[in-house]
């Protein structure tokens, strides 16, 4: 008799089963309801097919649609395979490559036989996908030998799959998923897992969204492929909600609103750098002034450090080896001014534009002897940095090459660390709420595989951050508390703060990291109570992250309708008739004297035209004046987004706007 396997369920109960038993069998033994609901299984923590037999004693947790993260991952993976099968049926001779799931859907890369795919092809592909789903083809996992699999791909003309199969590690098990039966079965090389059959996904819960070009294996020297993107969900309601979010996101696109409000522009002469217009820079300055006041009140000292530093400094800090590909490197020599000969000799020492501020802040800290009594020392800088991002990765002002961080580094003794992180968390919470964000999540990013420092240091650093968040009462489900394996920086674990915006998207912005590596590498120290030298702990921290990206988030979160204190133009005085021009100027002067950012619109245009134009430009307050208002000393106040208008005296309007325009930290 074969040896029985012991399968332990989440409630601690144990079932003894024969070899060949699957999680589906156990679900059926528990009850018909669970047998129907179970879509996959976690076996010893690994997500697996519901029909894959156990290989020994195991811990088993059955996965249902209620386990939404796992269910979405499986469904999106299935949609990608169904997409690939549909394309090959419609376009014979097309080669398949890779098709992963994504955060909101899936994509698949193809090598078409005749022509690149276009968005006009998508409706037909969607229809074919629904036929495959309706056929409810079983998805069967098979293990192949490397030789047989390579031979199969070559015989089918699948050169990309054959190349990939040949390069996978020699000890890796090569698995194939077969959709359907017999000679007509469709195969793809895949680690899995998958749902039991194509019919397990909802035919009305996906949509193909766009087509783009993509290089094979991401290398521009390789063949150009056609990438088809889709979004996939568990049901039609989720799909409809997602498509509504996408539509709303398009309306809120910071590039579109930035143009409508005349805030900034970008152009090829300065790839990845922002040209801020006067109105956009008013927004920047208001945000910067607010942050500066908050930092001053919290005991930070502001500094300014160089843009360009010798490469030896970056070598010592460790960034030269870990980060050099993202740095702009500059030779330290005077270019040749003659017509003949090379511009640069290539013999000059190398320097680099700083991609971050940390090493420079340590150099400031090291000036003069520091005592344990001096700590904590909080050094802040609105530091302009440069990172050599690929052109294809740039996105409006959200991802740029030149950016300014609301950066600071806090040097503390070990016994001060938890209290200092607490203070930071409280400050960050207050700032986010002032800027209109009520919800954010806190994640602890743990040690990566490649890192500096000892295991003891990492243990202490990670636990200190846990303890600090716990002390604030924010290590809870309400704050989305989660630990992220392997996501820390190479020198330190970090807390990440993920904002949720008005349409439910999340943005990772703030961070604080505990670092003992950089102070060691750059020889930072203080004199302890015992008279000996000690290493400080260096806290790297930011609340906004970068001004450029955060302003982009603000634009999209508020859809351009900023809180009045941030609005570049807080009011426009518009005339109905030219007889009111002088009065409009008086109204504007009085508002300006009270500190309101105000403009006048005295054009010979109809008032309805002016109202529409200023509404598109997201002007928060339109003060309409005509002959009657001039005679009575009143204004008709139209607030953006509201219906109708209020008739108020000039003094009432000034008082109202001044109260609303006061920054939250000054109220």
C-alpha positions in Angstrom: 0.0 0.0 0.0 1.4 3.4 -0.9 2.4 5.8 1.9 -0.4 8.3 2.7 0.2 12.1 2.7 -0.8 14.2 5.7 -2.6 17.4 4.5 -3.0 20.1 7.2 -5.9 22.5 6.8 -6.0 26.1 8.2 -8.1 25.1 11.2 -5.4 22.6 12.2 -7.3 19.5 11.2 -5.3 16.8 9.2 -6.5 14.6 6.4 -4.6 11.6 5.2 -4.8 11.1 1.5 -3.4 8.8 -1.1 -0.8 10.0 -3.6 -2.5 11.5 -6.7 -5.0 13.4 -4.5 -5.5 17.0 -5.5 -6.7 20.1 -3.6 -9.9 19.8 -5.7 -10.5 16.3 -4.2 -10.2 17.7 -0.7 -12.6 20.6 -1.5 -15.1 18.0 -2.8 -14.7 15.9 0.3 -15.4 18.9 2.5 -18.6 19.8 0.7 -20.2 20.6 -2.7 -20.3 24.3 -2.0 -16.5 24.5 -1.4 -15.9 22.2 -4.4 -17.7 24.8 -6.6 -16.1 27.8 -5.0 -12.5 26.7 -4.8 -10.5 28.0 -7.8 -6.9 27.3 -6.7 -4.9 26.3 -3.6 -2.0 27.5 -1.5 0.2 24.5 -0.8 2.9 25.3 1.7 2.3 28.9 0.9 2.7 28.5 -2.9 -0.2 29.3 -5.1 -1.0 26.2 -7.2 -3.6 24.8 -9.7 -6.6 23.3 -7.9 -6.0 20.0 -9.9 -2.3 19.6 -9.2 -1.6 16.5 -7.1 0.1 16.8 -3.7 3.8 15.7 -3.7 4.0 14.9 0.0 2.8 16.1 3.4 1.6 19.7 3.0 -0.1 22.7 4.5 -3.3 23.5 2.4 -5.4 26.6 2.1 -8.1 26.6 -0.5 -8.5 29.8 -2.6 -11.9 31.2 -3.6 -13.0 34.4 -5.2 -13.1 35.9 -1.8 -9.3 35.8 -1.8 -9.4 38.6 -4.3 -5.7 39.3 -4.8 -5.0 35.6 -5.7 -8.2 35.3 -7.7 -7.4 38.4 -9.8 -3.9 37.2 -10.4 -5.2 33.8 -11.7 -7.9 35.4 -13.8 -5.6 37.9 -15.4 -3.0 35.2 -16.2 -5.8 33.2 -17.8 -7.0 36.1 -19.9 -3.4 36.6 -21.2 -3.3 32.9 -22.3 -6.7 33.1 -23.9 -5.6 36.3 -25.7 -2.6 34.5 -27.1 -4.7 31.5 -28.2 -7.2 33.8 -29.9 -4.5 35.7 -31.8 -2.9 32.6 -33.1 -6.3 31.3 -34.3 -7.2 34.5 -36.1 -3.7 35.3 -37.4 -1.9 32.0 -38.3 1.9 32.2 -38.3 2.0 34.7 -35.4 4.7 33.7 -32.9 4.0 34.0 -29.1 6.5 35.3 -26.5 5.5 36.4 -23.0 2.1 37.3 -21.4 2.2 38.3 -17.8 -0.6 39.7 -15.6 -0.3 43.4 -14.5 -1.7 45.5 -11.6 -5.0 46.0 -13.5 -4.9 43.5 -16.2 -2.6 41.7 -18.6 -0.6 41.9 -21.8 0.9 39.6 -24.4 3.8 40.2 -26.8 3.5 38.8 -30.3 5.7 38.5 -33.4 3.1 38.9 -36.2 3.7 37.1 -39.5 2.7 39.9 -41.9 2.1 43.2 -40.1 2.0 44.8 -36.7 -1.3 44.6 -34.9 -3.4 47.7 -34.6 -6.3 48.7 -32.4 -8.7 48.0 -35.3 -7.8 44.3 -34.7 -9.0 44.3 -31.0 -12.8 43.8 -31.5 -12.2 40.6 -33.5 -9.7 39.3 -31.0 -12.1 40.0 -28.1 -14.8 38.1 -29.9 -12.5 35.1 -30.4 -11.5 35.2 -26.8 -15.2 34.9 -25.8 -15.5 31.9 -28.0 -12.6 30.2 -26.2 -14.1 31.1 -22.8 -17.5 29.7 -23.9 -15.7 26.4 -25.0 -14.6 25.9 -21.4 -11.4 24.2 -22.5 -9.5 22.4 -19.6 -6.1 24.0 -18.8 -3.8 21.1 -18.1 -0.3 21.4 -16.6 2.4 19.2 -18.1 6.1 18.9 -17.3 8.4 18.6 -20.4 12.0 17.8 -20.9 14.1 20.7 -22.2 15.0 18.8 -25.4 11.4 17.8 -26.3 10.1 21.3 -25.6 12.7 23.1 -27.7 12.0 20.6 -30.5 8.3 21.2 -30.3 8.7 25.0 -30.4 11.1 24.8 -33.4 8.7 22.4 -35.2 5.9 25.0 -34.7 8.1 27.9 -35.9 8.1 29.4 -32.4 11.7 30.7 -32.4 11.2 33.1 -29.5 9.9 30.4 -27.2 12.6 28.0 -28.3 15.3 30.6 -27.5 13.8 31.2 -24.1 13.4 27.5 -23.2 17.1 27.0 -24.1 18.3 29.7 -21.8 16.3 28.8 -18.7 18.4 27.5 -15.8 19.3 23.8 -16.2 17.7 22.8 -12.9 14.4 24.6 -13.6 11.3 22.4 -14.2 9.9 23.3 -17.6 6.1 23.3 -17.5 3.6 23.7 -20.3 -0.2 24.4 -20.1 -2.4 22.7 -22.7 -5.7 24.3 -23.5 -8.1 21.8 -25.0 -7.5 18.2 -26.1 -6.1 16.3 -29.0 -4.3 17.7 -32.0 -6.1 21.0 -31.8 -4.9 21.7 -28.3 -3.1 25.0 -27.8 0.2 25.0 -25.8 2.1 27.7 -24.0 5.2 27.5 -21.8 4.3 28.8 -18.4 5.1 28.4 -14.7 1.4 28.8 -13.8 -0.8 28.5 -11.9 -4.0 28.7 -13.8 -7.7 28.2 -13.3 -9.1 24.7 -14.1 -10.5 25.7 -17.5 -11.0 28.7 -19.8 -14.6 28.9 -18.8 -13.7 29.9 -15.2 -13.1 33.5 -16.2 -16.0 35.9 -16.8 -16.4 36.6 -20.6 -17.9 40.0 -19.7 -15.1 41.1 -17.3 -12.3 41.9 -19.6 -11.5 44.4 -22.3 -8.6 44.8 -24.7 -7.4 48.4 -24.4 -4.5 49.2 -26.6 -1.6 48.1 -28.8 2.0 49.2 -28.7 5.5 48.2 -29.8 7.8 46.3 -27.5 11.3 44.9 -28.0 11.9 41.2 -27.5 13.2 40.8 -23.9 13.2 44.6 -23.6 16.4 45.1 -25.7 16.2 47.7 -28.4 18.7 45.7 -30.4 16.2 42.8 -30.7 13.1 42.3 -32.8 10.2 44.7 -32.5 7.0 42.9 -31.3 3.3 43.9 -31.0 2.1 44.1 -27.4 -1.6 43.9 -26.8 -2.8 45.2 -23.5 -6.1 44.3 -21.7 -7.8 44.8 -18.4 -9.3 41.9 -16.6 -11.5 41.5 -13.5 -13.6 38.9 -11.7 -16.9 40.3 -12.8 -18.5 42.9 -15.0 -19.2 45.3 -12.1 -15.5 45.4 -11.3 -14.7 46.0 -15.0 -17.2 48.8 -15.3 -15.9 50.5 -12.1 -12.3 50.3 -13.5 -13.3 51.7 -16.9 -15.1 54.6 -15.1 -11.9 55.2 -13.1 -9.9 55.2 -16.4 -12.3 57.7 -17.9 -12.1 59.9 -14.8 -8.3 59.6 -14.8 -8.2 60.8 -18.4 -10.2 63.9 -17.4 -7.9 64.5 -14.5 -4.6 64.0 -16.5 -2.2 66.5 -15.1 -0.7 67.2 -18.6 -4.2 68.1 -19.9 -5.1 70.2 -16.9 -1.6 71.8 -16.7 -2.1 73.1 -20.2 -5.7 74.3 -19.5 -4.5 76.2 -16.4 -1.2 77.4 -18.1 0.9 75.8 -15.3 3.9 74.2 -17.2 5.1 72.6 -20.4 7.6 70.0 -21.5 9.6 69.9 -24.8 12.3 67.8 -26.4 15.0 70.4 -25.9 15.1 69.5 -22.2 14.0 65.8 -22.1 12.6 65.0 -18.6 12.8 68.6 -17.3 9.8 70.9 -16.6 9.3 74.4 -17.9 7.3 76.0 -15.1 5.1 78.9 -16.2 4.3 81.8 -13.8 1.0 80.3 -12.6 2.6 76.9 -12.1 5.5 78.3 -10.2 3.1 80.2 -7.9 1.6 76.8 -7.0 5.2 75.4 -6.4 6.1 78.4 -4.2 3.0 78.1 -2.1 3.7 74.4 -1.5 7.4 75.1 -0.8 6.5 77.9 1.6 4.1 75.7 3.4 6.6 72.9 3.7 9.3 75.3 4.9 7.0 76.6 7.7 6.2 73.1 8.8 9.9 72.1 8.8 10.9 75.2 10.7 8.2 74.5 13.4 9.4 70.9 13.6 13.0 71.8 14.4 14.7 71.2 11.0 17.6 73.4 9.8 17.6 74.1 6.1 20.8 73.7 4.1 21.9 73.9 0.4 24.5 71.5 -1.1 26.3 71.3 -4.5 24.9 69.8 -7.7 28.1 68.4 -8.9 30.4 66.2 -6.9 33.6 64.2 -7.6 33.0 60.6 -8.5 35.3 59.5 -5.7 32.7 60.7 -3.2 30.0 58.5 -4.9 32.4 55.6 -4.9 32.9 56.0 -1.2 29.2 56.2 -0.5 28.5 53.1 -2.6 26.3 54.8 -5.1 28.9 54.7 -7.9 28.7 50.9 -8.0 25.0 50.5 -7.3 23.5 53.5 -9.1 26.0 54.8 -11.8 23.7 53.8 -14.7 21.2 56.4 -13.5 23.7 59.2 -13.0 24.7 62.0 -15.3 28.5 61.7 -15.5 30.5 64.9 -16.3 34.2 65.1 -17.1 36.2 67.6 -15.0 37.9 69.4 -17.8 37.6 72.5 -20.0 36.2 71.6 -23.5 38.4 72.2 -26.5 37.4 75.6 -28.0 39.3 75.1 -31.3 37.6 73.9 -34.5 40.0 70.9 -34.8 40.2 68.0 -32.5 37.8 66.4 -30.1 35.8 68.5 -27.7 36.8 66.4 -24.7 40.1 64.6 -24.3 38.7 61.8 -22.2 41.5 62.3 -19.7 39.6 64.4 -17.1 38.5 63.1 -13.7 34.8 62.2 -13.6 32.2 64.0 -11.6 28.5 63.4 -11.4 25.3 65.5 -11.0 23.8 64.3 -7.7 20.9 61.8 -8.0 20.2 62.2 -4.3 21.3 64.5 -1.4 22.4 62.0 1.3 26.2 62.0 0.9 26.3 65.8 0.8 24.3 66.0 4.0 26.8 63.7 5.8 29.6 66.1 4.7 27.7 69.0 6.3 27.2 66.9 9.5 30.9 66.1 9.6 31.9 69.8 9.8 32.9 70.3 13.4 32.8 67.9 16.3 29.3 66.7 17.2 28.3 65.7 20.8 25.6 63.3 21.9 23.9 66.4 23.3 23.6 67.9 19.8 21.5 65.0 18.5 19.0 64.8 16.9 20.3 67.0 14.1 17.7 67.5 11.4 19.1 68.8 8.1 16.6 69.7 5.4 17.1 70.6 1.8 14.8 71.3 -1.2 17.5 69.7 -3.2 17.5 69.7 -7.0 18.7 66.2 -8.3 19.2 64.6 -11.6 18.6 60.9 -12.6 19.3 59.5 -16.1 15.9 58.0 -16.7 15.3 56.3 -20.2 13.3 58.5 -22.5 10.5 55.9 -22.7 10.1 55.9 -19.0 9.4 59.7 -18.7 5.8 60.7 -18.0 4.7 64.3 -17.8 5.9 65.8 -14.5 5.3 62.5 -12.7 8.6 60.9 -13.9 11.3 63.3 -14.9 15.1 63.6 -15.0 15.4 66.8 -13.1 13.5 67.0 -9.8 13.4 68.7 -6.4 13.0 66.6 -3.3 11.6 67.8 0.0 14.5 65.9 1.5 15.9 65.8 5.0 18.3 63.6 6.9 18.0 63.2 10.7 21.1 62.1 12.7 20.1 60.4 15.9 21.4 58.2 18.7 20.0 54.7 18.7 17.9 55.5 21.8 16.3 58.4 20.0 15.3 56.6 16.8 11.8 55.4 17.7 10.7 58.8 19.1 12.1 60.6 16.0 10.3 58.3 13.6 7.1 58.8 15.6 7.5 62.6 15.2 8.0 62.2 11.5 4.9 60.0 11.1 2.8 62.6 13.0 4.2 65.4 10.8 3.5 63.5 7.6 0.0 62.7 8.7 -0.8 66.4 9.3 0.8 67.5 6.0 -1.2 65.0 4.0 -4.5 66.0 5.6 -3.7 69.7 5.0 -3.2 68.9 1.3 -6.5 67.1 1.0 -5.5 63.5 1.4 -7.5 61.7 4.1 -6.4 58.1 3.4 -2.9 56.6 3.1 -1.3 53.2 3.7 2.0 52.5 5.5 4.2 49.7 4.3 7.5 48.4 5.8 10.0 47.5 3.0 12.3 44.8 4.3 15.9 43.8 3.4 16.7 43.1 -0.3 18.8 40.2 -1.5 21.7 42.5 -2.4 22.5 44.8 0.5 25.2 46.3 2.7 25.4 45.8 6.5 25.2 43.0 8.9 22.1 40.8 9.6 22.1 42.2 13.2 21.9 45.7 11.8 19.0 44.8 9.5 17.2 43.0 12.4 17.5 46.1 14.6 16.6 48.6 11.9 13.5 46.7 10.8 12.3 46.2 14.3 12.8 49.8 15.2 10.6 50.9 12.4 7.9 48.4 13.4 8.0 49.7 17.0 7.8 53.3 15.9 4.7 52.8 13.8 3.2 50.7 16.6 3.8 53.5 19.0 1.8 55.9 16.7 -1.1 53.4 16.6 -0.9 53.2 12.8 0.2 49.5 12.4 -3.5 48.7 11.7 -5.7 47.6 8.9 -7.1 51.2 8.7 -3.7 52.4 7.6 -3.1 49.4 5.3 -0.1 48.2 7.4 1.9 45.6 5.4 5.4 44.3 5.3 7.0 44.0 1.9 9.7 41.3 1.6 12.9 42.4 -0.3 11.7 45.9 -1.1 14.1 47.9 1.0 17.0 50.0 -0.3 20.5 48.4 -0.5 21.5 50.2 2.7 18.4 50.3 4.8 14.8 49.2 5.4 12.2 51.9 5.0 8.6 52.9 5.7 6.7 53.8 2.6 3.6 56.0 2.7 1.0 55.3 -0.1 -1.6 58.0 -0.7 -5.1 57.2 -2.0 -6.4 59.9 -4.3 -9.9 61.0 -5.1 -10.6 58.2 -7.6 -9.0 55.4 -5.6 -5.6 55.2 -7.1 -2.6 54.9 -4.8 0.7 56.8 -5.0 3.9 55.9 -3.1 5.3 59.3 -2.0 6.6 59.7 1.6 9.4 57.5 3.0 11.7 57.2 6.0 14.7 54.9 6.2 17.0 53.9 9.0 20.5 53.8 7.8 23.7 52.7 9.7 25.6 51.9 6.5 26.2 55.4 5.0 27.5 56.9 8.2 30.0 54.1 8.4 31.1 54.3 4.8 31.5 58.1 5.0 32.9 58.1 8.6 30.3 60.2 10.3 30.5 60.2 14.1 29.6 62.0 17.3 31.3 62.0 20.8 29.2 60.0 23.2 28.6 60.5 26.9 31.5 58.1 27.5 33.9 60.4 25.5 34.3 57.8 22.7 33.3 58.2 19.0 30.0 56.6 18.0 28.2 56.3 14.7 24.9 58.1 14.4 21.9 56.5 12.8 20.9 58.4 9.7 17.2 58.7 8.9 16.5 59.5 5.2 13.1 61.0 5.0 10.7 62.8 2.6 7.0 63.6 2.8 6.2 64.8 -0.7 8.9 62.8 -2.4 9.5 65.2 -5.2 7.8 68.5 -5.9 7.2 67.7 -9.6 5.5 64.4 -9.0 3.6 65.5 -6.0 2.2 68.6 -7.8 1.2 66.2 -10.6 -0.6 64.1 -8.0 -2.2 67.2 -6.5 -3.5 68.3 -9.9 -5.1 64.9 -10.6 -6.4 64.5 -7.0 -8.1 67.9 -7.0 -8.8 67.8 -10.8 -7.2 71.3 -10.9 -9.7 72.7 -8.3 -7.0 73.3 -5.6 -7.7 74.4 -2.1 -7.9 78.2 -2.3 -4.6 78.8 -0.5 -2.8 76.8 -3.2 -4.6 78.1 -6.3 -2.3 80.1 -8.6 -5.2 82.5 -9.3 -7.6 82.8 -6.4 -10.1 85.2 -8.0 -10.9 87.0 -11.3 -12.9 90.2 -11.4 -14.9 90.1 -14.7 -17.0 93.0 -16.0 -20.4 92.7 -17.6 -20.2 96.2 -19.3 -17.3 98.5 -19.9 -18.9 101.1 -17.6 -17.8 98.9 -14.7 -14.1 98.7 -15.6 -13.0 101.3 -13.1 -14.9 99.6 -10.3 -13.5 96.2 -11.3 -10.0 97.6 -10.9 -10.9 99.0 -7.4 -12.2 95.6 -6.4 -9.1 93.9 -7.6 -6.8 96.4 -5.9 -8.6 95.9 -2.6 -8.3 92.1 -2.9 -4.6 92.3 -3.8 -3.9 94.6 -0.9 -5.5 91.9 1.3 -3.1 89.3 -0.1 -5.4 87.6 -2.6 -3.9 86.6 -6.0 -6.4 88.3 -8.3 -6.7 89.2 -12.0 -9.2 91.3 -14.0 -11.1 90.4 -17.2 -12.1 93.7 -18.8 -12.5 92.2 -22.3 -15.4 93.2 -24.5 -16.9 89.7 -24.4 -20.2 88.4 -23.2 -20.2 87.4 -19.5 -21.3 83.9 -20.3 -18.2 83.5 -22.5 -16.0 84.8 -19.7 -17.6 82.4 -17.1 -17.0 79.4 -19.3 -13.4 80.3 -20.0 -12.5 80.9 -16.4 -14.3 77.7 -15.4 -12.1 75.7 -17.8 -9.1 77.4 -16.3 -10.3 76.3 -12.8 -10.4 79.8 -11.4 -12.0 79.2 -8.0 -13.8 82.5 -7.6 -15.3 84.7 -10.3 -16.4 88.1 -9.1 -18.8 89.5 -11.7 -19.5 93.3 -11.7 -21.7 95.5 -13.7 -23.1 99.0 -13.4 -25.5 98.1 -10.6 -22.7 96.5 -8.6 -20.5 99.5 -9.2 -23.3 101.8 -7.9 -24.0 99.7 -4.8 -20.4 98.6 -3.9 -21.3 94.9 -4.3 -20.1 91.9 -6.3 -21.8 88.8 -7.7 -19.6 85.9 -6.4 -19.6 82.7 -8.5 -17.7 79.8 -6.9 -16.3 77.2 -9.2 -18.4 74.1 -9.2 -21.5 75.7 -7.6 -24.7 76.7 -9.1 -25.8 80.4 -9.1 -24.2 83.3 -7.4 -24.1 85.3 -4.1 -24.6 89.0 -4.0 -22.1 90.3 -1.3 -20.7 93.7 -0.3 -17.0 94.2 -1.3 -15.9 94.1 2.3 -17.8 90.7 2.8 -16.1 89.2 -0.3 -12.6 90.3 0.9 -13.2 88.9 4.4 -14.5 85.6 3.0 -11.7 85.1 0.5 -9.0 86.1 3.0 -10.3 83.5 5.5 -10.5 80.7 2.9 -7.1 81.6 1.4 -5.2 81.3 4.7 -2.9 78.2 4.6 -4.1 75.6 7.1 -1.0 75.8 9.2 -1.6 79.6 9.8 -5.2 79.3 10.7 
